[in-house]
Amino acid sequence: MIDLALKEWAIVCDLLVQGRCCLLLRKGGIAEEGGPGRFKLEHDRFAFFPAWEHENLEWIKPGFLIRDTPIVGAPPEIALQGYGEVAGIWRVPSRGAFDQLDDLHPWTAPQIDMRFDYKPERPLYLLALRVFKLSSPKVIPNRAAFAGCRSWVPLPAEDRVDEAGAAAVMGDEAFAGVLRRVTQALEKP
């Protein structure tokens, strides 16, 4: 059972479980344990918690847009559709290095610029996730405890995700190819 979820834009959560991407950028939220903007990879396996608070569909490339209407207001229920296992984490050394991976992620240039420019003294991290889609979504009530701008959401016992029957959304060869490309782009001397 998975007892923790990582908040990410709802559209990105959908893209992950559809196998359209497997990369996430992280810098940190406002209410992080270590302080604002201080992301820490505390867990290497987690459900995807679709967040709507800061989602901006204008910052998603047209080829990745799977809906054209933003989520307005807090939904009464949250559908957890999948989970990820961290296969790699890299500190992004530069915008030029990250731009080599442009076809592997959904974010537009202004969104990438914003991520680099927000608290530039703090590093930007790229996570590669082995993504699994649940056999059926786990629908949970949208609890007050889930609110706020933070990365990690602990799931109460009744909201935990049973991963039995989940299936990888990307084949082994395709995923290995993504890992090779990321390593080549971000670990060059």
C-alpha positions in Angstrom: 0.0 0.0 0.0 1.2 3.5 -0.9 0.6 6.0 1.9 2.1 9.1 0.4 1.4 11.2 -2.7 3.4 13.9 -4.6 1.4 16.9 -5.7 1.7 17.8 -9.4 -0.5 19.7 -11.9 -3.5 17.5 -12.7 -2.7 17.6 -16.4 0.8 16.4 -15.8 -0.5 13.5 -13.6 -2.8 12.6 -16.5 0.2 12.7 -19.0 2.2 10.5 -16.6 -0.4 7.8 -16.3 -1.0 7.9 -20.1 2.7 7.2 -20.7 3.2 10.6 -22.5 6.0 11.6 -20.1 8.0 10.3 -17.2 10.0 13.4 -16.1 9.1 15.9 -13.3 10.8 19.1 -12.4 11.0 20.0 -8.7 12.2 23.0 -6.8 9.8 23.0 -3.9 6.5 24.5 -2.7 5.8 27.2 -0.2 4.9 25.0 2.7 7.9 22.6 2.5 9.2 21.1 5.7 12.7 22.6 5.1 11.3 26.0 4.2 9.8 27.6 1.1 11.3 26.4 -2.2 13.3 23.6 -0.6 12.3 20.4 -2.3 13.7 17.2 -0.7 13.3 13.8 -2.3 12.2 12.0 0.9 10.5 9.1 -0.8 11.2 7.1 -3.9 7.8 5.6 -4.4 4.5 7.7 -4.3 1.1 8.1 -5.8 0.4 11.1 -8.0 -1.9 13.7 -6.4 -3.5 15.9 -9.1 -3.2 19.5 -8.0 -5.2 22.4 -9.5 -4.0 25.4 -7.4 -1.2 26.6 -9.7 -2.0 24.6 -12.9 -1.7 26.8 -15.9 -2.6 25.2 -19.2 -0.9 28.0 -21.1 2.4 26.6 -19.8 1.8 23.2 -21.4 3.0 22.6 -25.0 0.1 22.3 -27.5 1.2 18.7 -28.4 0.7 17.7 -24.7 -2.6 19.4 -24.1 -5.2 16.7 -23.4 -7.8 19.1 -22.2 -8.4 22.8 -22.7 -10.3 23.8 -19.6 -8.5 24.4 -16.3 -9.9 23.0 -13.1 -11.6 25.8 -11.3 -12.1 25.4 -7.5 -11.3 22.5 -5.2 -13.0 19.3 -6.4 -14.9 17.4 -3.7 -13.1 14.2 -4.6 -9.6 13.4 -5.9 -8.9 10.5 -8.3 -5.5 9.0 -7.8 -4.7 7.2 -11.0 -1.2 6.0 -10.7 2.1 6.0 -8.9 5.8 6.4 -9.7 9.1 4.9 -8.6 12.1 7.2 -8.8 14.6 5.8 -11.3 16.9 8.8 -11.2 17.3 12.3 -9.9 19.6 14.9 -11.4 20.4 18.5 -10.5 19.8 20.4 -13.7 23.1 22.2 -14.5 21.8 24.8 -17.0 19.0 25.7 -19.3 21.0 24.6 -22.3 21.4 21.1 -20.8 17.7 20.9 -20.1 16.7 22.1 -23.5 18.3 19.0 -25.0 15.3 17.1 -23.5 12.6 19.3 -25.0 10.7 16.5 -26.6 10.5 14.5 -23.4 8.5 17.0 -21.3 5.2 19.0 -21.6 6.4 22.4 -20.3 6.6 25.5 -22.5 9.6 27.8 -22.5 8.0 30.4 -20.2 7.3 27.7 -17.6 10.9 26.4 -17.8 12.2 30.0 -17.4 10.0 30.6 -14.4 11.3 27.4 -12.8 14.9 28.4 -13.3 14.3 32.0 -12.3 12.4 31.2 -9.1 14.9 31.4 -6.2 17.8 30.9 -8.6 20.2 30.2 -5.7 18.3 26.9 -5.1 18.8 24.0 -7.5 16.3 22.7 -10.0 15.9 18.9 -10.0 14.7 16.6 -12.7 13.2 13.2 -11.6 12.8 10.3 -14.0 9.9 8.1 -12.8 8.9 4.6 -13.7 5.2 5.2 -13.9 2.4 2.7 -13.2 -1.3 3.1 -13.9 -3.7 1.7 -11.3 -6.1 -1.0 -12.5 -8.8 1.5 -11.4 -8.5 4.9 -9.9 -8.5 5.3 -6.1 -11.1 8.1 -5.5 -10.7 9.8 -2.1 -12.4 12.8 -0.5 -10.6 16.1 -0.9 -9.7 16.6 2.8 -8.7 19.9 4.3 -5.4 18.3 5.3 -4.4 18.0 1.6 -4.6 21.8 1.0 -1.7 24.1 0.6 1.3 24.5 -1.6 3.6 21.6 -0.7 5.1 18.7 -2.5 4.1 15.7 -0.2 0.7 14.7 0.9 0.4 11.9 3.5 -2.5 9.6 2.8 -4.6 8.5 5.8 -5.1 4.7 6.1 -8.5 4.7 4.3 -7.0 6.7 1.4 -3.9 4.5 0.8 -3.4 3.2 -2.7 -3.3 -0.5 -3.4 -0.9 -1.0 -6.3 -2.0 -4.6 -7.0 -2.8 -5.0 -10.7 -1.0 -1.7 -11.7 0.8 -1.8 -15.0 3.9 0.1 -16.2 2.9 2.7 -18.8 6.1 2.7 -20.7 8.1 -0.3 -22.0 11.5 -1.2 -20.6 13.4 -0.3 -23.8 11.6 3.1 -24.2 12.2 4.0 -20.5 15.9 3.0 -20.7 16.2 5.3 -23.7 14.8 8.2 -21.7 17.3 7.5 -18.9 20.2 7.4 -21.3 19.2 10.7 -22.9 18.8 12.5 -19.5 22.1 11.2 -18.3 23.9 12.3 -21.5 22.3 15.8 -21.3 22.7 16.5 -17.6 25.9 14.7 -16.7 28.2 16.0 -19.4 31.6 17.3 -18.1 
